[in-house]
Amino acid sequence: MNRQKHIKIIVFSAIIAAAYAALTYLSAFFGLAYGSVQFRVSEVLTVLPCFTPYAIPGLTIGCILGNIASFNPIDMIIGTSATLIASIITYLCRKIKLFGIPFLSLLAPVICNAVIVGYEISFIFENTPSAFFINALWVGLGEIVICLGLGIPFYILLNKQSSIFDPLK
């Protein structure tokens, strides 16, 4: 890989990381970024691995930065792990489409966050295993609203402008 391409990839990932963190902080300002009920606008960016694997490090670093405001190192590790896993699955499933939309890719963050963050909230913070399904449901609901409700139009918009990812190829 030539030096110029390597720099473009780093800058691209850094922009995604900054955007994810900023949108998470914006969601936090409205009380929607942490806890079992989350509507992180930043999660709309999880559609980016459908277009390029170079979005994965940016989303992961952005999630770490966004989770700093939770003031919980466990959340920084576990929540970020959910984003990393979801980003990888999103990338791997990007070619499986229904009506031209990679629904499986868009559902990866919903499922990963519902299960992993639902587990984190129930077992680590609340220490109530019986609350897992409720927490997973709430986290998943917020993810569905953002990842599908905003993610589908965002995917369609980016898909029409997919040439913006060409310099990275």
C-alpha positions as CSV (number, residue, x, y, z in Angstrom):
1,M,0.0,0.0,0.0
2,N,1.5,3.3,-0.9
3,R,2.0,6.1,1.6
4,Q,-0.7,8.4,0.2
5,K,-3.4,5.7,0.3
6,H,-2.3,4.8,3.8
7,I,-2.7,8.5,4.9
8,K,-6.2,8.7,3.3
9,I,-7.3,5.6,5.1
10,I,-6.1,7.0,8.5
11,V,-7.8,10.4,7.8
12,F,-11.0,8.6,6.7
13,S,-11.1,6.5,9.9
14,A,-10.3,9.6,12.0
15,I,-13.2,11.5,10.5
16,I,-15.6,8.6,11.2
17,A,-14.3,8.4,14.8
18,A,-14.8,12.1,15.3
19,A,-18.2,12.1,13.8
20,Y,-19.3,9.0,15.9
21,A,-18.0,10.5,19.1
22,A,-19.6,13.9,18.4
23,L,-23.0,12.4,17.5
24,T,-22.8,10.3,20.7
25,Y,-22.2,13.4,22.8
26,L,-25.1,15.1,21.0
27,S,-27.3,12.2,21.9
28,A,-25.9,12.3,25.5
29,F,-26.9,16.0,25.7
30,F,-30.5,14.8,25.3
31,G,-30.1,11.9,27.7
32,L,-30.2,9.3,24.9
33,A,-26.7,7.9,24.7
34,Y,-26.3,5.7,27.8
35,G,-28.3,3.2,29.8
36,S,-30.9,0.7,28.6
37,V,-32.9,3.3,26.6
38,Q,-30.5,4.6,23.9
39,F,-31.2,6.4,20.7
40,R,-27.6,7.2,19.7
41,V,-27.7,9.2,16.4
42,S,-24.1,8.0,15.9
43,E,-25.3,4.5,15.3
44,V,-26.5,5.6,11.8
45,L,-22.8,5.5,10.9
46,T,-22.7,1.8,11.4
47,V,-23.9,1.5,7.8
48,L,-20.5,2.6,6.6
49,P,-18.9,-0.8,6.6
50,C,-21.4,-1.7,3.9
51,F,-19.2,0.4,1.6
52,T,-15.7,0.0,3.0
53,P,-13.8,-2.0,5.6
54,Y,-11.9,1.2,6.5
55,A,-14.9,2.4,8.4
56,I,-14.5,-0.4,11.0
57,P,-11.5,1.2,12.9
58,G,-13.2,4.6,12.8
59,L,-16.4,3.3,14.3
60,T,-14.5,1.4,17.0
61,I,-12.4,4.3,18.0
62,G,-15.4,6.6,17.8
63,C,-17.3,4.3,20.1
64,I,-14.4,4.3,22.7
65,L,-14.3,8.1,22.6
66,G,-18.1,8.3,22.8
67,N,-18.2,6.0,25.7
68,I,-15.7,8.0,27.7
69,A,-18.6,10.2,28.8
70,S,-20.3,7.2,30.4
71,F,-17.4,7.4,33.0
72,N,-17.3,3.6,33.1
73,P,-14.3,1.6,31.8
74,I,-16.4,-1.6,31.6
75,D,-18.8,0.2,29.2
76,M,-15.9,1.5,27.2
77,I,-14.6,-2.1,26.7
78,I,-17.9,-4.0,26.4
79,G,-19.9,-1.4,24.4
80,T,-17.0,-0.9,22.1
81,S,-16.6,-4.6,21.6
82,A,-20.2,-4.7,20.5
83,T,-19.6,-2.0,17.9
84,L,-16.4,-3.7,16.6
85,I,-18.2,-7.1,16.3
86,A,-21.2,-5.5,14.6
87,S,-19.0,-3.5,12.2
88,I,-17.2,-6.7,11.1
89,I,-20.5,-8.5,10.6
90,T,-21.9,-5.5,8.7
91,Y,-18.9,-5.6,6.4
92,L,-19.1,-9.4,5.9
93,C,-22.8,-9.4,5.1
94,R,-22.9,-6.3,2.9
95,K,-23.5,-8.2,-0.3
96,I,-26.6,-10.0,1.0
97,K,-29.4,-7.7,-0.1
98,L,-33.2,-7.7,-0.2
99,F,-34.7,-5.0,-2.5
100,G,-31.2,-3.6,-2.9
101,I,-30.8,-3.0,0.8
102,P,-28.4,-5.0,3.0
103,F,-30.9,-5.6,5.8
104,L,-28.7,-8.2,7.5
105,S,-25.8,-5.8,7.6
106,L,-28.1,-3.1,9.1
107,L,-29.4,-5.5,11.7
108,A,-25.9,-6.5,12.9
109,P,-25.6,-3.5,15.2
110,V,-29.1,-4.0,16.5
111,I,-28.5,-7.7,17.4
112,C,-25.0,-7.2,18.8
113,N,-25.9,-4.2,20.9
114,A,-29.1,-5.7,22.2
115,V,-27.4,-8.9,23.3
116,I,-24.0,-7.5,24.4
117,V,-25.1,-4.2,25.9
118,G,-28.2,-5.8,27.3
119,Y,-26.0,-8.3,29.0
120,E,-23.7,-5.6,30.2
121,I,-26.5,-3.6,31.8
122,S,-28.3,-6.6,33.3
123,F,-25.4,-8.6,34.7
124,I,-22.7,-6.1,35.4
125,F,-24.5,-2.9,36.3
126,E,-27.8,-4.1,37.7
127,N,-26.7,-7.6,38.7
128,T,-30.2,-8.9,37.8
129,P,-30.1,-11.7,35.2
130,S,-33.9,-11.7,35.0
131,A,-33.7,-8.2,33.5
132,F,-31.6,-9.2,30.6
133,F,-34.5,-9.6,28.1
134,I,-36.0,-6.3,29.1
135,N,-32.7,-4.5,28.8
136,A,-31.9,-6.2,25.5
137,L,-35.3,-5.3,24.2
138,W,-34.9,-1.6,25.1
139,V,-31.4,-1.4,23.7
140,G,-32.5,-3.3,20.5
141,L,-35.5,-1.0,20.1
142,G,-33.3,2.1,20.1
143,E,-31.0,0.5,17.7
144,I,-33.8,-0.5,15.3
145,V,-35.1,3.1,15.2
146,I,-31.6,4.4,14.4
147,C,-30.1,1.6,12.3
148,L,-33.2,1.0,10.2
149,G,-35.2,4.2,10.5
150,L,-32.2,6.4,9.8
151,G,-29.9,3.8,8.4
152,I,-31.9,2.7,5.4
153,P,-32.2,6.3,4.0
154,F,-28.6,6.9,4.8
155,Y,-27.6,3.7,3.0
156,I,-29.6,4.7,-0.1
157,L,-28.1,8.2,-0.1
158,L,-24.6,6.9,0.2
159,N,-25.2,4.1,-2.3
160,K,-26.1,6.8,-4.9
161,Q,-22.8,8.6,-4.0
162,S,-20.6,5.6,-3.5
163,S,-17.9,7.2,-5.6
164,I,-16.9,9.0,-2.4
165,F,-15.3,5.7,-1.2
166,D,-13.4,5.2,-4.5
167,P,-10.2,7.0,-3.4
168,L,-9.8,4.4,-0.7
169,K,-9.8,1.5,-3.1
